[in-house]
Amino acid sequence: KNRAIGVSAKNQQITHANNTVSNFKRFHGRAFDDPFIQKEKESLSYDLVPMKNGGVGIKVMYMDEEHFFSVEQITAMLLTKLKETAETNLKKPVTDCVISVLGTAFDPFLGGRNFDEKLVDHFCAEIKAKYKLDPKSTIRALLRLYQECEKLKKLMSSNSTDIPLNIECFMNDRDVAGKMNRSQFEELCADLLQRIDVPLHSLMEQTQLKVEDVNAVEIVGGATRIPAVKEKIAKFFGKDVSTTLNADEAVARGCALQCAILSPAFKVREFSVTDAVPFPISLMWNTEADDTEGVHEVFSRNHAAPFSKVLTFYRKGPFELEAFYSDPNGVPYPETKIGRYVVQNVAAQKDAERSKVKVKVRVNTHGIFSVSTASMVEQVKAEENEALSVETEVVIVNQRPPENSVDKNIQQDNSDAGTQSQVQTDGQPTPQSPPSPEPPFEENKIPDAKKTNEKKSDQPPEAKKPKIKVKNVELPIEANLVWQLGKELLNMYIKTEGKMIMQDKLEKERNDAKNAVEEYVYEFRDKLSGPYEKFVCEEDLQRFSAFLTEVEDWLYEDGEDQAKQVYIDKLDELKKLGTPIEMRYQEAEERPRVLEELGHKLQHYAKIAGEYRDKDEKYIHIDESEMIEVEKCVKEMMEWMSNVMNAQTKMSPDQDPVVRAREIKAKLKELHNVCEPIVMQPKPNVDSPKEENPLNGPSLNTNEGIEEDKNNAEIPQQNGDCHPNAKNTMSMDLD
C-alpha cells in the first residue's frame, strides 16, 4: 500500500524481489527493444515491459493492482524522496537541486557493479558444479549471492589472503561455501581493468595535456577502493594517486558546493565552475535551391556551457531544423537525434525576396540543447521625409547574401564570410572573440549625420537610395524532441505521483497508529512486571495481562491490515485499563516531591511570622493585620497537609491516591499568592534632613577675589627660542 524508497527498499529487496526496482538509471533514453535493455533484462529481479511510446516500462504490484511505471516515473519517485529527506534536515522547502553527471571522459558501462557481476558469474558456475544448484534459476538466491559477492569484494580490497564465502540455507535448505583471494579476483577481472586506460587516454586527448602536466590525481567513487584500479590509474599518470576525499561522499559534497554557489542565500569563496557540452551537436536543414541538406556543427565537444549562438537563414516560408549529435560513436546511446524544430510563420518580403530569419540556439545551464527563439526581419520602405529611429537599420535594397558562404541560405550572425560564428553567452559576446570584419550582407548601423552630409566637391552627387525600415517579428517554434514527454502525459505523471504521495502519507499514519498499539503492548507488559507491579491489584493484573496478550495476537492475525481508526480505538481500550496504573505510579513518584516543597514553604512563612512577633527590624514595618492573615493561611495549610498525608498513609499503592500532585501544586500556589506579597513588602523610605547654609555665612567659593595678573604673566620660552621682546645682540657680516 505504500512505497519504500532508498535504504528501506534496499533492506526489503530479497523478501520483495519482484517488486523492488534497482539499477534503472541506464534505461533512460532507450527503447524497449534496445539490445542493451534486452541483455539487462535477464539479470533483473523485476519485469520490464514496453510502453506505448516504445520506451522502457517497469511492472510492479501497487495497491494490490498491477501497474506499469515508466523509467521517468521511477526516477521521479527517487528524487521526490531525496527532496523530502533534504527538506526534513534543512527544515525549509527545497525548490532546486544539482545532479551530478558523467564528466569529460568516461565509460558508462564500467563500474563497481561490473566487478560484482564477475564474482557472481564465477560462483554461480562453481556452485552449479559443486552442489548441482543453479542460483540463476531463483531470483532470491541470486540476490543473496550478489550481496555476499559485494561483501567479498570489499574484504579483498583490504586483505590479500583467501576470503571465505559462506551462505546458509542458500537453496533447498543447503549451505554453500567458496573462497577467493585478491590475485584470483584481479585475474578474473583482467578485461575490466584493461578498459580503465581508454577513458584516461581520451581525457588527456580532449584536454590536450600531457601526463607530465598533471600535478596530482584525486580518485573518488566506491570502485576506486579496489587496489588494482588504483594501480592502473597510478601507473598511467606515473605518480601515486591521492585518496584524501571521502570516496562515497565526494560527489555529493561537490553538488552541495555547486548549490551554494548558485544559491543567493549563501556566500562562498570565489570558485568558478565551467560546464562543458560533452558531445558535439549539429544542425541539419533542407535548402530551398536544390533540396539538398545543409549541416553545420553549432557546438563542438567540450564547448563551454551555458552558451547561445545566433544563425541567420534566408527563407520564403516555414522551414525545419533537425538537431543531432555529430559523433554517433561517442554517444553512449543508440539514438543520436535530439529533435526537430519547425520555424513557423515565415513569409517572403513584399518584393518577393527571401526574408532574413535569425535563429538562436542555446545550451542552457542544465546542459539541455534547444532552439530557443526565432525572429524574421521585415523590411518596410520609409517615407522620404520620415525620420528614422535610432534602432532603424539601413540596408541596400535587393542585396543578396554572398555567394562564397558555406550555404547560400544560412550564415552565422556577425560572422566572417559566413563561416565563423560570433560566440555569445547569455547574449553577450565573449571578450576573447576578435572582432570579425563586417560582411556586405550584414545590417549596417546608421552613419554619422555629419559624415553622410560631407561630399567631395570633385564628385557628382549620387542618386539617393531608398531607405528601408527594419523590424524584427518573433516567430513561433514547434519543437518535437526525441523521448520528450508530451504535456498531457507529463501532467498525468504528475497527478499520479501526487496521488501516490498522499497514499504514502495516509499509509504512514496508519502504520504509526498500528506501531503505537504494538509499542504500548510490549512496553506496558514489561512495566507490569517492573515499576508498575505494586500499583495494580492481582485481579486487575491478571485481567490486563490477558487483554495485552489478546491484542498482541490480534495484531499479527486479524489486525495485521486494518484501518487507522481501528488501531486508534484499540489503543483507547488499552489505555482505559493502563492509564489508572500509570497514574498511580507517576503520582507516587511526584507527590512526595511537591509535598516536601510545600512543607519548606510553610516553614519559611512560619519563621517569618515568628521573627515578626520578636520585633525583628526586617519585618517591623508590616501591618499586624496582614501578618495575622499570613499566620492564618500557614496554619490552615499545615492542617490540610497533615490530614492528606495521614489519609494517604492508610492507602495501599494499588489504590487511587487521596490527593493528586496537581492539587498540592494548587495549594502551593495559593500559599505563595497570599503570603509572598505581604512578607516581601519593602520598608518605607525615610528622607534625611537637609543641611542649610547660614544666611550671612562666608562664601564657599574659594576662587572669589582671586585674579590672575595676566599682564605680568611670563610667556614660556621654547627650546632655543629667544624671548619675543628681547633684542638680538648678534651681528653677522653678509657678503
N, C-alpha and C positions, 0 to 999 in steps of 0.2 A: 504493500500500500504506500510505501514511501521509497525514496531513493537514497541510497548510501553512496557518498561521493568522497573520494580521497582515501585516507588511511582506513576508514571504516569499511570501505568497499574492498580494499586490498585484503583485509583480515577475513572477509567472507568469501574470498574468491574460490576456495576449494569446496566449501559447502554449497555455494550457489554458482557453480562454474558456468552453467548455460546462460545465466542472467547477469554475469559480471563482464563489463566491457573494458578492455585494456588494449594498449598498443595500437590505437586507431589513428594516431597523428599522421602516419604516412598515407592514409587513404584519401586525404584531401586532394581535390583536383584530379581525381582519377575516375575513369568509368568502371562499371562493374566487370566488364569483360576484359579489362586490362590484365595482361599476363602476370604482373606483379600481384594484383589482387587475388587472382586465382591461385597463385602459389602460396600467399599468406593465408588464404582461407583454410588450407589443410591443417595448419598448426594452431588455429584459434579454438577457444572453448565455446564461443558463441557463433551464431549463424549469420552469414551475410546474405543479403537479398538485393536484387536490382530495384532501383527507384524509377519513377515514371520518367524522370529526365535522363535516365541512363547512369546516374551516379550510384554510389555505394550506400546501401541501407543496412541497418542492424536490427535483427528480430529479437525482441525481448518480451517477457511477460510483465505487464504493469496493471495493477488494479484487477488482477485475475483475468486479464484480457491480453490477447496477442497484439503487440504494437510494432510498427516499423518506424524507426527513427533514422534520419539522415546523419551523416558524419558531422555536418554543421550543427545539428541539434545536440548531439552528444558533446561536442566541444563547447557549445554554449552552456550546457549544464555544468561542466567543469569550471568554466570561467565564472559562472554565477556563484558557485561555491567558494572560489577563491576571493571573489568580491565580498561575499558575506563574511569570510574569515578576516579579511583586511579591515572591514568596517567595524567588526567586533573588537579588534585590537586597537584600532585608531580612535574608536568612539566618535566617528564622523563619517558622513557619506562619501563614497568613492565614485567618481564620475569618469575618470580617465586612468589609463594604465600604460605601461611599457612592456612589450612582449619581445623576448629575445628571439632572433632567427639565426640561421647559419651564416657564417662570415664569408670572407673573400674567397677562400679555397676550402673545399670540404668534400667528404664522401658521405652522401646521405644514407648509404646502406652499410655503414660500418660504425659499430658502437658496442657497448658492453653486452647488449642482448645477443649480438652475433657470437661472442665468445661463450655465452651461456648455451646457445644452440649447439655449438661444437661439443660441449660436455654432455648435453642431453643425448645427442645422437650417438656418442661413444658409449654411454652407459645403457642406452636402450638396446644397442647391439650386444653388449656384454651380458645384460640381464636376460635377454632372449636366448642367448647361447648357454648360459649357466643355469638359469632357473626355468627355462621354457615358458617365460611370461613375456607378453608384448605390452609394454607401457603405453604405446600409442593407441592401443585399442580402447583404453579407458581414459577419459579426459581428466578425471580426478587424480588418477595415478600419474598421468603426465605432468599435471600442475605441481604435484608434490615433488616429482623429480626435478622440475625446473627450480623450485625453491631450494632444494638440497644442493643442486649444482651451483646455484648462485652463492650459497654459503661456502661451498668448497672452493670456488674461485677466489673469494675474498681471503680465505685462510691460506691459500697457496701464495698470495701476494706477500704475506709476511712470514711464510715458512717454506723452506726448500725441501723438507723431508716428506715422506709419504703421509698423505692426509686420508683418513678413512671416510667412507660414505656409507652410512647405515640408515635404513628406513624400515621401521617396524610396521607389520601388517600392511605391506605395500599393495599386494594383490592376492586375492583368495586367502587372506589371513596368513600370508607367508612373508617372512622378513627377507630383505635383500641387503647385500653388502658389496662394497668395492673400495678401491683406493686409487690415488693418483698423486704424483709429485709435480713440482714446477717444471722440471725438464720435459716430462711427458706432455704436460699441458702446452708448453711452447712449441713442441714438435707437432702436436695436434692442430695448433692454430697458426702454423707457419704461413699459410696462404693469406690469412687475415693480417698478419704482421707485415707481409710484403706490401700490402695495399696502403700502409701508412705513408710510404715515401711519395706516393702520387700527389696527394694534396699539398705536401710540403714543397715539392718541385713547382707545382702550379702557383703556390703562394709567392715564391721567390721570383718567378717569371712575371707575374702580374704586378708585383710591387717594384720590379726592376732593381732588386737588391741582390747583393752577393752575400754568401754566408758570412764573410768577414765583416760585413756591415752591421751584423746583428750583435748587440752588446749583451743581451740577456734574454732568456727564454723562460716564461712562466707557463706552466701547464695546469689546466683545471678540468674538471669532469671526473666522474667515477671511474671510467675505464683507464684513466691515466695512472691509477694506482698499480696497475699490472706492471711488474718490473720490466718485462720485455718491451712494453710500449715506451716506457721511459728510456730504455737503452736505445731503441730505434731513433727516437727524437734527438737524444743527446749525440748519437753517432752522426746524424745528418748535419747538425749545427756545429759539431766539433767542440762542444762545451757542455758542462753539467747543466741540467735543467733545474729550475727553481720551483719549489712547491710551498712557498710561504703563504699562499692564499688557501682558504678552505675550499677544497675541490668541489664540494656539494653546493656551497652557498655563493661561490664567486659570481656566477652569472646572475643570480637573484639580487645580490648586492649591487652589481653593475646596473641592473634595471632600476633599483631603488635610487641610485645616484642620478641616473638619467631623469627619473621622475622629479627629483628635487631640482635639477637644472631647469626643467621645463615648467615647473610649478612657480607661480608668482608668490606663493605662501612661504617659500624657503629661500634663504640667502646662502649661497655656497661660493666656494672659491672659483675663480675663473678657470673653466675647464671646457675645452672645445671638443666636440664630437661631430665628425663629418660622416654622415651616412653615404653609402655608395649604391649605385644600381648594379646588382650582381650579374645580370645578364643583359647583353646588348639588345636594344629594342629598335625595330624598324617600322616604317610606314609604307604601305603599298596602295596604289590608286590606278585607275584607268585614265589614259589621256584621251582628249577629245579628237585629236587629229587622226590617229590610225588605230585606235582601240588597243594600243599596246599598254603594258603595265609599267608604271614607274615605281621605283623603290628607292627609299632613302633611309639611312640609319640615323635616327634622331638622338639616341642616347647610346653611347658606347659602353663597353664593360667598365665597371668601376667609376662611372661618371658620378660626380657629386650630386647629392640629393638633400633637400628638395630643390627642384630646378624647373624652369619653364623656358620654352622656345616658341618663337612665332614663325610660321611658314606662310608664304604668300602663294595663292593659286589664282589662275585666270580661267574663269568658267562662265558659261552662259546659262547653266542650270544646276540643279542639285547634283552632288557627287558623293562618292563613298570612299572612306579611308579604312584600310584594314591594318591593325597593329599586330605585330607578332615578334617573337624572339628570334633574333638573327642567327644565332648559333644553336641549331636543334640538338647537337651532340652535347652541348654544355648545360642544357636544361635537364634536371633530373625527373622530368615528366614527359610522357609521350605527346601531350598536347602543347604545341608551341604557339597557337593562336591566342591572342589576348582578347580581341573583339573587333566588331565592325562599327563604324561611326558614319552616319549619313548626315551631311551638312545640307539642311533644307532651306527652302525659300530663296535660292539663288536665282537671279534673273539677269538677262543681258541689259546693257546700258540702252539709253534711248536711241543712240545711233547704231544699235545692233552689235556693238563691240562687246567683247567679253568683260565681265566685271572682275574687279580685283577683290579677292577674298582672303582675309587674314585668319589663319587658324592657329590657336595657341594650344600646344601640347605640354603636358606637365607630369612630372613625377613628384608626388606630394611628400610630406614629412613621414607618411606611413609607408612609402615605397610603392604606392599604387599609381600606375600609369593611367592617364585619361586625356581625352581631347576636351579641354575644359571650356573654351569659348571659340566662337567664330563670328566674324563681322564682315559685311560687304561694304565696299567703298562706292558710294553713289556720287556721280558727277552731275552737277546742275549748272547750267550756263547762267552766269551772273549778268545783271543789267549793266549797261555801260557806266552809269553814274552811281551804281550801288557800291557802297564801301564794304571791303572785306574785313571780316573779324580777324582777331589775332590767330585763332585756330584754323582759319581757312587756308587751304593749300593751293598753290598754283601748279597746274600740270599742263603739259603740252597735249593738245587735242590729238586724238588718234595715235598717240605714241604707243608703240608695241614693245613687248619685252624683248630683250636682246636674243639674238639667235645662238649665241655661244654658251648659253646656260645649260645646266645638266638636263633640264626638262623645260621645254618652252612654256609649259603651263604651271610651273611651280618655281618659287625661289624663296630662300630664307630671308626674312626681314633684315634689312641693313647688312646685307651680305656683300662679299666681294665677288663679283662675277657670278653671283647666284650659287656659290658652292660652299662658302664658309659662313656659318651662322654667327650672329651676334649672341653671345651667351647672356642669358638673363636669369637672375634668381629673384623670384618674387617681383618681377617686373623691373628690376634694376640691373644694368649691365655690370659685370664684374670689372674691377679695376685692372685685372691682368689682360683683359681683351684689348688689343690695339685697335685704334680707330681705323675702320676699313674705308677705302675710297668709295665715294658715293656713286653708284651706278646710274646710268642715264634714265632708267625706268623708275627710280625711286622718287617719292614726292620731294619737292624742294620747298623749303620754307620761303616765306615772302621776303624778297630782298629789301635791303635798307632803302628807305624812300629817297634819301639823298643820292645814293649810288644809282638808282634807277633813273633819276632825273638828269644825271650827268651824261652828256653826249659829246662825242668828239666833233669838233667843228668841221673837220675834213671828211666826215662820213655823212651820206644822205640819211634822212630819217627812215627808220624801219617801220614796216606796216604793223599796226597793233594786232597782237594775237588775242583771240577771245579768252576771257578769264572764266575759269571753272570753279564753282564752289564744290567742296568735297565734304561729305558727311558719312559717318560710319553707322551702319544699320546692323544691330545684333541679330544673329541668325540662330534658330533652334537647331539642336543636335540630337539625333536619335541614336542612342548607344545600345548595342546588342553585345553584351560581354559573354565570353565563354565561362560556363559554370557559375554565372551570377544568378542569385536567387531573384525571381520575379517579385514585384511588390506584393501581390496577393499571397504568394507562397510565404514570403517573409513575414507578413502580418499574421498569417496562420500559425507560423512557428512561434512568434512572439506570444500570441494568445494561448497556444498550447503550453508554452513554458510558464506563463503566468498562472494557469490552472494547476500545473504540477507544483509550483512553488506554494500555492495556497494549500494544496493537498498535503505537501510536506509539513507545513505549519500545523495543520489540523492533526496529522498523524503524530507529530512530535508532542502536541498537547495530550493526545490520547495515551501515548506511551509514558509520558510523565505522570499522568494520573494512575496508570497501572503500576508504574515503578513506585509511586508513593504508597500504594496499598502493600506491595511486596516489602518495601523497606520498613513500614510500620509493623508488619507481622514479625519479621526477623528481629528488629530492634526491641520491640516490647517483650518478646519471648525471652530474650537474653536478660532484660532488666527484671523480669518477674522472678528469675532465679538469682538475682543480684540485689541492687539497691532498692527495688520496689517490693521485695519479698515480705517485709514486715508491715507493709502498708495495705495489704489486701488479706481478707479473711480466707480461710481454707475453702469455704464453699464457693466464694467468688473466684478464687484462683482456679479451681477445677473447671468451673463453667467458662471462664475466659480463655483458659488454655485450650479447651476443646474447640472453642469458636475460632481461635487462631489457627489451629490445625485444619479446621474445615475450610477456612478462607484460603489457606496455602494450597490445599488440594484443588480447590475451585480455580485458582489462578492458572494451574497447569492443565486443567481439563476444560470445563465449560467456559471459564473466564479467560481463556487464552486470547481470544479475539472479540472483545466486547466494546461497546461504545464508551466514549469518555464519561458520560453521565453515570453509567453503571458503576464504574470504578469510584467515582466521587461518592455515590450513595453507599457503596460498600465500605469506604473509608469512614464515613459518618457513623455507620453501625459499629465499627471497631472503636471509634473514639467515645461513643456513649458508655462503653464499659471501661475503656482505658483512661479517659480524662480524669475521673474521680481519683483513681490510684495515683496518677501523675501529679494531681493537685496536692494530695496529702504529702507526697514526697517533697515537692517544692516548698510547701508550707513549713514542713519540719526543718528544711534547710534554711529558710529565710526568716521564720518567726523569731527564733532566739536572737538573731542579729538586731532586728528592729526593736524588740523588747529591751535589749541591752542599751540601745541608743536612747530609747525613751527614759529608761532609768537614769542614765547620765544627765539628761536634760533636767529631770525632776530634781536631782541632787544639786545641780548647778543653780537653779532658781531658788531652791530652799536655802542654800548657803547665802545667797544674796539677801534673802529676807531676814536671815539671822544677823547678818552684818548691819542691816538697816536698823534692827532693834538695838544693836550695840552702838548706835550712833556713829557708824563709820562715815568719815568725811566723803567717801566716794559716792554714797547714796543718800546723804542727809538732805539733799535738795529735792528728793522725790516726795510728792504729797502722800500723806499717810493713807488716804482713802484708796489711792492707786496701789500702794503696797499691800493693803488688805485684799484687794482683788487678786493680786499675784499669789498671795498665800492661800486664798480660797481655791484658785484654779489648781495649784500644786496639790493641795490636799485631796480634792475630788479626783484628780488624775491618778494619784497614788492608790486611792481606794479602788478605782476601776481596774488598775493594773494588777493589784493584789487579788482581786476577785477572779479575773480571767485566767491568771496564772494558776490559781488553786483549782479552778474548774478544768483547765487543760491537763493538769497533772492527773486527774482522775480518768481521763480518756485514754483509750488504747490507740496505738498508731494506725490501726486499720479502720478507725472511725474518723468521720469528718471533724476537723478542728472546731473548737468553741469560738475562736476568734481567728480571722484571717489577717495576713500581713498587711493587706491594704487598709484594714480598719485601724490597725496600730499606727500606720503611717498617717492616717487622717487625724488621729488623736495627737500625734506628734506635731502635726502642722497647726492644730488648734492651740496647743500649748505655746507654740512659738508665736503665733499671732497675738495671743493675749499678753504674754509676759515680756517678750523681747522689746516692744516699743516703750514699755514702762521702765525697765531696768537700764535701757540704753539712752535715757534722756540726758542730754548734755547739761552741765552746770551753767547757770546764768552768768553772763559776763559782768564783772564789776569794774567800772572805769576808775582809774587812779586820778587823784586831784591834780589839776594843772598848776604849774608854778607861774606866778605873776611877777612882772618886773616892777620895781618901785617907780612911782611917778616921776620923782626928781633924781633918780639914781644916775650913777655915772654911765656914760655911753659905753656899750660893749665894742664899738668899732675902734679897733686899735690903730687903724690906718688914718683915723681922722687927725688933722693937724700936721700930718707929715707930708712934706713936699720934697720933690726932687729938684735939686739945683741943676736944671738942665744946662744952664749957661756955663756952669763950672765943671760939667762932666767931661772927663777926658775921653777922647776918641782913641780906642785901642789901635796900636800900630801892628801891622802885619810884618812878616819876616822880611827884614832888609829894606822895608819901605820907610821913607822919611816922613816926618810929620808934615801934613799938607801946608801948615803955616810957616814951617821952618825954611830958612833961606839956604840955598845951595852955595856953599863957600868954595866948592871945587871949580877950577878953571881948566879949560882944555884948549890947546892950540890946534887949529884945524888947518891943514894945508889946502 
